[in-house]
Amino acid sequence: MKFYFTIIIYLVLPILSFGQVDSTLSKIIDSLEFEDQKWRILFRQINNKEIDSLSSEFVGQQIKLTDSLNFIQIHALFSQHGYLG
């Protein structure tokens, strides 16, 4: 009986632990990506003359600011959790 229990543990445990996701960490990364892409999409739309209500200089500054803030947060995540890959 102990043998069967051990076999079951070795077969089931990897399945249960595989692919676990830290939902809080995932939400943080998703929000960083959203903010980053928001400005890059606007920049592309300005260059394609789809939007004329914002200047490319303003959006370029927002991209630089967002990149700087994201770098700080990503650096903190790496320090706290290690490399996420």
NUDREN-869015 format. One record per atom (N, C-alpha, C): residue number from 1; residue in one letter; atom name; y, z, x. Coordinates in nm, 3 decimals. Example, Ala and Ser with C-alpha at 12.3 -4.5 7.8 and 13.67 -1.06 7.14 Angstrom:
REM residues 2
<site seq="1" type="A" atom="N" v="-0.569" w="0.780" u="1.319"/>
<site seq="1" type="A" atom="CA" v="-0.450" w="0.780" u="1.230"/>
<site seq="1" type="A" atom="C" v="-0.330" w="0.780" u="1.320"/>
<site seq="2" type="S" atom="N" v="-0.225" w="0.708" u="1.285"/>
<site seq="2" type="S" atom="CA" v="-0.106" w="0.714" u="1.367"/>
<site seq="2" type="S" atom="C" v="0.003" w="0.787" u="1.290"/>
This chain:
REM residues 85
<site seq="1" type="M" atom="N" v="-0.119" w="0.000" u="0.082"/>
<site seq="1" type="M" atom="CA" v="0.000" w="0.000" u="0.000"/>
<site seq="1" type="M" atom="C" v="0.126" w="0.000" u="0.087"/>
<site seq="2" type="K" atom="N" v="0.125" w="0.079" u="0.194"/>
<site seq="2" type="K" atom="CA" v="0.239" w="0.087" u="0.284"/>
<site seq="2" type="K" atom="C" v="0.261" w="-0.050" u="0.350"/>
<site seq="3" type="F" atom="N" v="0.154" w="-0.118" u="0.381"/>
<site seq="3" type="F" atom="CA" v="0.163" w="-0.250" u="0.443"/>
<site seq="3" type="F" atom="C" v="0.234" w="-0.349" u="0.350"/>
<site seq="4" type="Y" atom="N" v="0.197" w="-0.351" u="0.222"/>
<site seq="4" type="Y" atom="CA" v="0.259" w="-0.441" u="0.125"/>
<site seq="4" type="Y" atom="C" v="0.407" w="-0.407" u="0.105"/>
<site seq="5" type="F" atom="N" v="0.438" w="-0.281" u="0.102"/>
<site seq="5" type="F" atom="CA" v="0.577" w="-0.239" u="0.087"/>
<site seq="5" type="F" atom="C" v="0.660" w="-0.287" u="0.206"/>
<site seq="6" type="T" atom="N" v="0.606" w="-0.274" u="0.325"/>
<site seq="6" type="T" atom="CA" v="0.675" w="-0.319" u="0.445"/>
<site seq="6" type="T" atom="C" v="0.697" w="-0.470" u="0.442"/>
<site seq="7" type="I" atom="N" v="0.597" w="-0.543" u="0.402"/>
<site seq="7" type="I" atom="CA" v="0.608" w="-0.689" u="0.392"/>
<site seq="7" type="I" atom="C" v="0.717" w="-0.727" u="0.291"/>
<site seq="8" type="I" atom="N" v="0.718" w="-0.661" u="0.178"/>
<site seq="8" type="I" atom="CA" v="0.818" w="-0.690" u="0.074"/>
<site seq="8" type="I" atom="C" v="0.958" w="-0.660" u="0.126"/>
<site seq="9" type="I" atom="N" v="0.973" w="-0.549" u="0.195"/>
<site seq="9" type="I" atom="CA" v="1.104" w="-0.514" u="0.251"/>
<site seq="9" type="I" atom="C" v="1.150" w="-0.622" u="0.348"/>
<site seq="10" type="Y" atom="N" v="1.063" w="-0.667" u="0.436"/>
<site seq="10" type="Y" atom="CA" v="1.100" w="-0.769" u="0.534"/>
<site seq="10" type="Y" atom="C" v="1.131" w="-0.903" u="0.469"/>
<site seq="11" type="L" atom="N" v="1.071" w="-0.931" u="0.356"/>
<site seq="11" type="L" atom="CA" v="1.098" w="-1.057" u="0.287"/>
<site seq="11" type="L" atom="C" v="1.222" w="-1.051" u="0.199"/>
<site seq="12" type="V" atom="N" v="1.246" w="-0.939" u="0.134"/>
<site seq="12" type="V" atom="CA" v="1.355" w="-0.927" u="0.038"/>
<site seq="12" type="V" atom="C" v="1.487" w="-0.888" u="0.103"/>
<site seq="13" type="L" atom="N" v="1.485" w="-0.803" u="0.203"/>
<site seq="13" type="L" atom="CA" v="1.607" w="-0.753" u="0.264"/>
<site seq="13" type="L" atom="C" v="1.697" w="-0.864" u="0.318"/>
<site seq="14" type="P" atom="N" v="1.643" w="-0.962" u="0.391"/>
<site seq="14" type="P" atom="CA" v="1.733" w="-1.069" u="0.439"/>
<site seq="14" type="P" atom="C" v="1.795" w="-1.149" u="0.325"/>
<site seq="15" type="I" atom="N" v="1.724" w="-1.166" u="0.218"/>
<site seq="15" type="I" atom="CA" v="1.778" w="-1.240" u="0.103"/>
<site seq="15" type="I" atom="C" v="1.893" w="-1.162" u="0.040"/>
<site seq="16" type="L" atom="N" v="1.878" w="-1.032" u="0.029"/>
<site seq="16" type="L" atom="CA" v="1.982" w="-0.951" u="-0.034"/>
<site seq="16" type="L" atom="C" v="2.106" w="-0.938" u="0.054"/>
<site seq="17" type="S" atom="N" v="2.088" w="-0.937" u="0.184"/>
<site seq="17" type="S" atom="CA" v="2.202" w="-0.917" u="0.273"/>
<site seq="17" type="S" atom="C" v="2.266" w="-1.048" u="0.317"/>
<site seq="18" type="F" atom="N" v="2.202" w="-1.160" u="0.294"/>
<site seq="18" type="F" atom="CA" v="2.255" w="-1.289" u="0.336"/>
<site seq="18" type="F" atom="C" v="2.375" w="-1.328" u="0.251"/>
<site seq="19" type="G" atom="N" v="2.482" w="-1.369" u="0.316"/>
<site seq="19" type="G" atom="CA" v="2.597" w="-1.423" u="0.245"/>
<site seq="19" type="G" atom="C" v="2.681" w="-1.322" u="0.171"/>
<site seq="20" type="Q" atom="N" v="2.678" w="-1.197" u="0.211"/>
<site seq="20" type="Q" atom="CA" v="2.763" w="-1.100" u="0.145"/>
<site seq="20" type="Q" atom="C" v="2.908" w="-1.130" u="0.179"/>
<site seq="21" type="V" atom="N" v="2.994" w="-1.118" u="0.080"/>
<site seq="21" type="V" atom="CA" v="3.134" w="-1.152" u="0.097"/>
<site seq="21" type="V" atom="C" v="3.219" w="-1.030" u="0.066"/>
<site seq="22" type="D" atom="N" v="3.312" w="-1.002" u="0.152"/>
<site seq="22" type="D" atom="CA" v="3.410" w="-0.897" u="0.129"/>
<site seq="22" type="D" atom="C" v="3.518" w="-0.958" u="0.039"/>
<site seq="23" type="S" atom="N" v="3.517" w="-0.921" u="-0.089"/>
<site seq="23" type="S" atom="CA" v="3.607" w="-0.987" u="-0.185"/>
<site seq="23" type="S" atom="C" v="3.753" w="-0.960" u="-0.154"/>
<site seq="24" type="T" atom="N" v="3.787" w="-0.843" u="-0.104"/>
<site seq="24" type="T" atom="CA" v="3.925" w="-0.815" u="-0.068"/>
<site seq="24" type="T" atom="C" v="3.970" w="-0.904" u="0.047"/>
<site seq="25" type="L" atom="N" v="3.887" w="-0.916" u="0.146"/>
<site seq="25" type="L" atom="CA" v="3.917" w="-1.002" u="0.260"/>
<site seq="25" type="L" atom="C" v="3.928" w="-1.148" u="0.216"/>
<site seq="26" type="S" atom="N" v="3.840" w="-1.189" u="0.129"/>
<site seq="26" type="S" atom="CA" v="3.843" w="-1.325" u="0.077"/>
<site seq="26" type="S" atom="C" v="3.973" w="-1.353" u="0.001"/>
<site seq="27" type="K" atom="N" v="4.019" w="-1.257" u="-0.077"/>
<site seq="27" type="K" atom="CA" v="4.145" w="-1.275" u="-0.151"/>
<site seq="27" type="K" atom="C" v="4.264" w="-1.285" u="-0.056"/>
<site seq="28" type="I" atom="N" v="4.262" w="-1.207" u="0.050"/>
<site seq="28" type="I" atom="CA" v="4.371" w="-1.213" u="0.149"/>
<site seq="28" type="I" atom="C" v="4.376" w="-1.350" u="0.214"/>
<site seq="29" type="I" atom="N" v="4.261" w="-1.399" u="0.255"/>
<site seq="29" type="I" atom="CA" v="4.254" w="-1.531" u="0.320"/>
<site seq="29" type="I" atom="C" v="4.295" w="-1.641" u="0.223"/>
<site seq="30" type="D" atom="N" v="4.250" w="-1.631" u="0.099"/>
<site seq="30" type="D" atom="CA" v="4.289" w="-1.730" u="-0.002"/>
<site seq="30" type="D" atom="C" v="4.440" w="-1.731" u="-0.025"/>
<site seq="31" type="S" atom="N" v="4.502" w="-1.613" u="-0.028"/>
<site seq="31" type="S" atom="CA" v="4.646" w="-1.609" u="-0.049"/>
<site seq="31" type="S" atom="C" v="4.722" w="-1.666" u="0.071"/>
<site seq="32" type="L" atom="N" v="4.671" w="-1.643" u="0.192"/>
<site seq="32" type="L" atom="CA" v="4.732" w="-1.701" u="0.310"/>
<site seq="32" type="L" atom="C" v="4.724" w="-1.854" u="0.305"/>
<site seq="33" type="E" atom="N" v="4.609" w="-1.904" u="0.267"/>
<site seq="33" type="E" atom="CA" v="4.591" w="-2.049" u="0.257"/>
<site seq="33" type="E" atom="C" v="4.682" w="-2.108" u="0.150"/>
<site seq="34" type="F" atom="N" v="4.690" w="-2.042" u="0.035"/>
<site seq="34" type="F" atom="CA" v="4.774" w="-2.092" u="-0.074"/>
<site seq="34" type="F" atom="C" v="4.919" w="-2.102" u="-0.030"/>
<site seq="35" type="E" atom="N" v="4.971" w="-1.997" u="0.031"/>
<site seq="35" type="E" atom="CA" v="5.111" w="-1.996" u="0.075"/>
<site seq="35" type="E" atom="C" v="5.135" w="-2.104" u="0.179"/>
<site seq="36" type="D" atom="N" v="5.043" w="-2.119" u="0.273"/>
<site seq="36" type="D" atom="CA" v="5.054" w="-2.220" u="0.377"/>
<site seq="36" type="D" atom="C" v="5.057" w="-2.360" u="0.317"/>
<site seq="37" type="Q" atom="N" v="4.963" w="-2.387" u="0.230"/>
<site seq="37" type="Q" atom="CA" v="4.951" w="-2.522" u="0.173"/>
<site seq="37" type="Q" atom="C" v="5.064" w="-2.554" u="0.076"/>
<site seq="38" type="K" atom="N" v="5.118" w="-2.454" u="0.009"/>
<site seq="38" type="K" atom="CA" v="5.229" w="-2.477" u="-0.084"/>
<site seq="38" type="K" atom="C" v="5.344" w="-2.548" u="-0.012"/>
<site seq="39" type="W" atom="N" v="5.383" w="-2.495" u="0.103"/>
<site seq="39" type="W" atom="CA" v="5.495" w="-2.553" u="0.176"/>
<site seq="39" type="W" atom="C" v="5.460" w="-2.688" u="0.239"/>
<site seq="40" type="R" atom="N" v="5.339" w="-2.703" u="0.286"/>
<site seq="40" type="R" atom="CA" v="5.298" w="-2.830" u="0.347"/>
<site seq="40" type="R" atom="C" v="5.291" w="-2.942" u="0.242"/>
<site seq="41" type="I" atom="N" v="5.245" w="-2.909" u="0.123"/>
<site seq="41" type="I" atom="CA" v="5.241" w="-3.008" u="0.015"/>
<site seq="41" type="I" atom="C" v="5.384" w="-3.049" u="-0.024"/>
<site seq="42" type="L" atom="N" v="5.473" w="-2.951" u="-0.035"/>
<site seq="42" type="L" atom="CA" v="5.613" w="-2.982" u="-0.066"/>
<site seq="42" type="L" atom="C" v="5.674" w="-3.070" u="0.043"/>
<site seq="43" type="F" atom="N" v="5.645" w="-3.041" u="0.169"/>
<site seq="43" type="F" atom="CA" v="5.697" w="-3.121" u="0.279"/>
<site seq="43" type="F" atom="C" v="5.650" w="-3.266" u="0.269"/>
<site seq="44" type="R" atom="N" v="5.522" w="-3.283" u="0.239"/>
<site seq="44" type="R" atom="CA" v="5.467" w="-3.418" u="0.222"/>
<site seq="44" type="R" atom="C" v="5.534" w="-3.490" u="0.104"/>
<site seq="45" type="Q" atom="N" v="5.554" w="-3.418" u="-0.007"/>
<site seq="45" type="Q" atom="CA" v="5.617" w="-3.479" u="-0.124"/>
<site seq="45" type="Q" atom="C" v="5.762" w="-3.518" u="-0.095"/>
<site seq="46" type="I" atom="N" v="5.833" w="-3.439" u="-0.017"/>
<site seq="46" type="I" atom="CA" v="5.971" w="-3.474" u="0.021"/>
<site seq="46" type="I" atom="C" v="5.970" w="-3.600" u="0.107"/>
<site seq="47" type="N" atom="N" v="5.880" w="-3.605" u="0.205"/>
<site seq="47" type="N" atom="CA" v="5.873" w="-3.723" u="0.293"/>
<site seq="47" type="N" atom="C" v="5.832" w="-3.848" u="0.218"/>
<site seq="48" type="N" atom="N" v="5.753" w="-3.832" u="0.112"/>
<site seq="48" type="N" atom="CA" v="5.711" w="-3.947" u="0.030"/>
<site seq="48" type="N" atom="C" v="5.812" w="-3.979" u="-0.079"/>
<site seq="49" type="K" atom="N" v="5.925" w="-3.909" u="-0.077"/>
<site seq="49" type="K" atom="CA" v="6.033" w="-3.928" u="-0.174"/>
<site seq="49" type="K" atom="C" v="5.990" w="-3.898" u="-0.318"/>
<site seq="50" type="E" atom="N" v="5.893" w="-3.808" u="-0.333"/>
<site seq="50" type="E" atom="CA" v="5.850" w="-3.764" u="-0.466"/>
<site seq="50" type="E" atom="C" v="5.939" w="-3.651" u="-0.517"/>
<site seq="51" type="I" atom="N" v="6.002" w="-3.578" u="-0.426"/>
<site seq="51" type="I" atom="CA" v="6.090" w="-3.467" u="-0.460"/>
<site seq="51" type="I" atom="C" v="6.220" w="-3.485" u="-0.383"/>
<site seq="52" type="D" atom="N" v="6.333" w="-3.466" u="-0.452"/>
<site seq="52" type="D" atom="CA" v="6.460" w="-3.473" u="-0.381"/>
<site seq="52" type="D" atom="C" v="6.545" w="-3.348" u="-0.404"/>
<site seq="53" type="S" atom="N" v="6.487" w="-3.247" u="-0.467"/>
<site seq="53" type="S" atom="CA" v="6.563" w="-3.125" u="-0.496"/>
<site seq="53" type="S" atom="C" v="6.560" w="-3.024" u="-0.381"/>
<site seq="54" type="L" atom="N" v="6.475" w="-3.045" u="-0.284"/>
<site seq="54" type="L" atom="CA" v="6.466" w="-2.958" u="-0.166"/>
<site seq="54" type="L" atom="C" v="6.486" w="-3.042" u="-0.042"/>
<site seq="55" type="S" atom="N" v="6.545" w="-2.981" u="0.060"/>
<site seq="55" type="S" atom="CA" v="6.561" w="-3.054" u="0.186"/>
<site seq="55" type="S" atom="C" v="6.439" w="-3.033" u="0.275"/>
<site seq="56" type="S" atom="N" v="6.410" w="-3.133" u="0.355"/>
<site seq="56" type="S" atom="CA" v="6.297" w="-3.120" u="0.447"/>
<site seq="56" type="S" atom="C" v="6.324" w="-3.014" u="0.552"/>
<site seq="57" type="E" atom="N" v="6.453" w="-2.991" u="0.585"/>
<site seq="57" type="E" atom="CA" v="6.488" w="-2.887" u="0.682"/>
<site seq="57" type="E" atom="C" v="6.452" w="-2.748" u="0.627"/>
<site seq="58" type="F" atom="N" v="6.486" w="-2.725" u="0.500"/>
<site seq="58" type="F" atom="CA" v="6.455" w="-2.595" u="0.437"/>
<site seq="58" type="F" atom="C" v="6.304" w="-2.572" u="0.433"/>
<site seq="59" type="V" atom="N" v="6.231" w="-2.674" u="0.388"/>
<site seq="59" type="V" atom="CA" v="6.085" w="-2.659" u="0.378"/>
<site seq="59" type="V" atom="C" v="6.024" w="-2.644" u="0.516"/>
<site seq="60" type="G" atom="N" v="6.078" w="-2.716" u="0.615"/>
<site seq="60" type="G" atom="CA" v="6.031" w="-2.700" u="0.753"/>
<site seq="60" type="G" atom="C" v="6.050" w="-2.558" u="0.804"/>
<site seq="61" type="Q" atom="N" v="6.164" w="-2.497" u="0.770"/>
<site seq="61" type="Q" atom="CA" v="6.188" w="-2.358" u="0.808"/>
<site seq="61" type="Q" atom="C" v="6.089" w="-2.264" u="0.738"/>
<site seq="62" type="Q" atom="N" v="6.059" w="-2.293" u="0.613"/>
<site seq="62" type="Q" atom="CA" v="5.964" w="-2.211" u="0.538"/>
<site seq="62" type="Q" atom="C" v="5.823" w="-2.223" u="0.597"/>
<site seq="63" type="I" atom="N" v="5.789" w="-2.342" u="0.644"/>
<site seq="63" type="I" atom="CA" v="5.658" w="-2.362" u="0.709"/>
<site seq="63" type="I" atom="C" v="5.651" w="-2.278" u="0.836"/>
<site seq="64" type="K" atom="N" v="5.756" w="-2.282" u="0.917"/>
<site seq="64" type="K" atom="CA" v="5.758" w="-2.203" u="1.041"/>
<site seq="64" type="K" atom="C" v="5.750" w="-2.053" u="1.010"/>
<site seq="65" type="L" atom="N" v="5.824" w="-2.008" u="0.909"/>
<site seq="65" type="L" atom="CA" v="5.821" w="-1.867" u="0.871"/>
<site seq="65" type="L" atom="C" v="5.682" w="-1.827" u="0.821"/>
<site seq="66" type="T" atom="N" v="5.625" w="-1.909" u="0.735"/>
<site seq="66" type="T" atom="CA" v="5.492" w="-1.880" u="0.681"/>
<site seq="66" type="T" atom="C" v="5.388" w="-1.878" u="0.793"/>
<site seq="67" type="D" atom="N" v="5.396" w="-1.975" u="0.885"/>
<site seq="67" type="D" atom="CA" v="5.303" w="-1.978" u="0.998"/>
<site seq="67" type="D" atom="C" v="5.313" w="-1.850" u="1.080"/>
<site seq="68" type="S" atom="N" v="5.436" w="-1.805" u="1.105"/>
<site seq="68" type="S" atom="CA" v="5.456" w="-1.684" u="1.184"/>
<site seq="68" type="S" atom="C" v="5.399" w="-1.561" u="1.113"/>
<site seq="69" type="L" atom="N" v="5.426" w="-1.549" u="0.984"/>
<site seq="69" type="L" atom="CA" v="5.374" w="-1.434" u="0.908"/>
<site seq="69" type="L" atom="C" v="5.222" w="-1.440" u="0.895"/>
<site seq="70" type="N" atom="N" v="5.169" w="-1.561" u="0.873"/>
<site seq="70" type="N" atom="CA" v="5.023" w="-1.575" u="0.864"/>
<site seq="70" type="N" atom="C" v="4.956" w="-1.540" u="0.995"/>
<site seq="71" type="F" atom="N" v="5.018" w="-1.580" u="1.107"/>
<site seq="71" type="F" atom="CA" v="4.961" w="-1.548" u="1.238"/>
<site seq="71" type="F" atom="C" v="4.948" w="-1.398" u="1.256"/>
<site seq="72" type="I" atom="N" v="5.050" w="-1.325" u="1.215"/>
<site seq="72" type="I" atom="CA" v="5.046" w="-1.179" u="1.228"/>
<site seq="72" type="I" atom="C" v="4.932" w="-1.123" u="1.144"/>
<site seq="73" type="Q" atom="N" v="4.918" w="-1.171" u="1.021"/>
<site seq="73" type="Q" atom="CA" v="4.812" w="-1.120" u="0.934"/>
<site seq="73" type="Q" atom="C" v="4.673" w="-1.160" u="0.984"/>
<site seq="74" type="I" atom="N" v="4.659" w="-1.284" u="1.030"/>
<site seq="74" type="I" atom="CA" v="4.529" w="-1.329" u="1.083"/>
<site seq="74" type="I" atom="C" v="4.492" w="-1.249" u="1.208"/>
<site seq="75" type="H" atom="N" v="4.589" w="-1.226" u="1.294"/>
<site seq="75" type="H" atom="CA" v="4.564" w="-1.145" u="1.414"/>
<site seq="75" type="H" atom="C" v="4.516" w="-1.006" u="1.375"/>
<site seq="76" type="A" atom="N" v="4.580" w="-0.946" u="1.274"/>
<site seq="76" type="A" atom="CA" v="4.539" w="-0.813" u="1.227"/>
<site seq="76" type="A" atom="C" v="4.398" w="-0.817" u="1.168"/>
<site seq="77" type="L" atom="N" v="4.366" w="-0.923" u="1.095"/>
<site seq="77" type="L" atom="CA" v="4.231" w="-0.935" u="1.038"/>
<site seq="77" type="L" atom="C" v="4.126" w="-0.947" u="1.149"/>
<site seq="78" type="F" atom="N" v="4.155" w="-1.027" u="1.252"/>
<site seq="78" type="F" atom="CA" v="4.062" w="-1.039" u="1.364"/>
<site seq="78" type="F" atom="C" v="4.045" w="-0.905" u="1.436"/>
<site seq="79" type="S" atom="N" v="4.153" w="-0.834" u="1.452"/>
<site seq="79" type="S" atom="CA" v="4.146" w="-0.703" u="1.518"/>
<site seq="79" type="S" atom="C" v="4.062" w="-0.605" u="1.437"/>
<site seq="80" type="Q" atom="N" v="4.076" w="-0.611" u="1.305"/>
<site seq="80" type="Q" atom="CA" v="4.005" w="-0.516" u="1.220"/>
<site seq="80" type="Q" atom="C" v="3.860" w="-0.556" u="1.193"/>
<site seq="81" type="H" atom="N" v="3.835" w="-0.685" u="1.170"/>
<site seq="81" type="H" atom="CA" v="3.702" w="-0.730" u="1.126"/>
<site seq="81" type="H" atom="C" v="3.627" w="-0.811" u="1.231"/>
<site seq="82" type="G" atom="N" v="3.694" w="-0.850" u="1.337"/>
<site seq="82" type="G" atom="CA" v="3.632" w="-0.941" u="1.432"/>
<site seq="82" type="G" atom="C" v="3.646" w="-1.083" u="1.384"/>
<site seq="83" type="Y" atom="N" v="3.589" w="-1.177" u="1.460"/>
<site seq="83" type="Y" atom="CA" v="3.595" w="-1.317" u="1.421"/>
<site seq="83" type="Y" atom="C" v="3.516" w="-1.337" u="1.293"/>
<site seq="84" type="L" atom="N" v="3.574" w="-1.408" u="1.198"/>
<site seq="84" type="L" atom="CA" v="3.516" w="-1.418" u="1.063"/>
<site seq="84" type="L" atom="C" v="3.418" w="-1.534" u="1.049"/>
<site seq="85" type="G" atom="N" v="3.372" w="-1.591" u="1.154"/>
<site seq="85" type="G" atom="CA" v="3.283" w="-1.707" u="1.145"/>
<site seq="85" type="G" atom="C" v="3.147" w="-1.668" u="1.175"/>
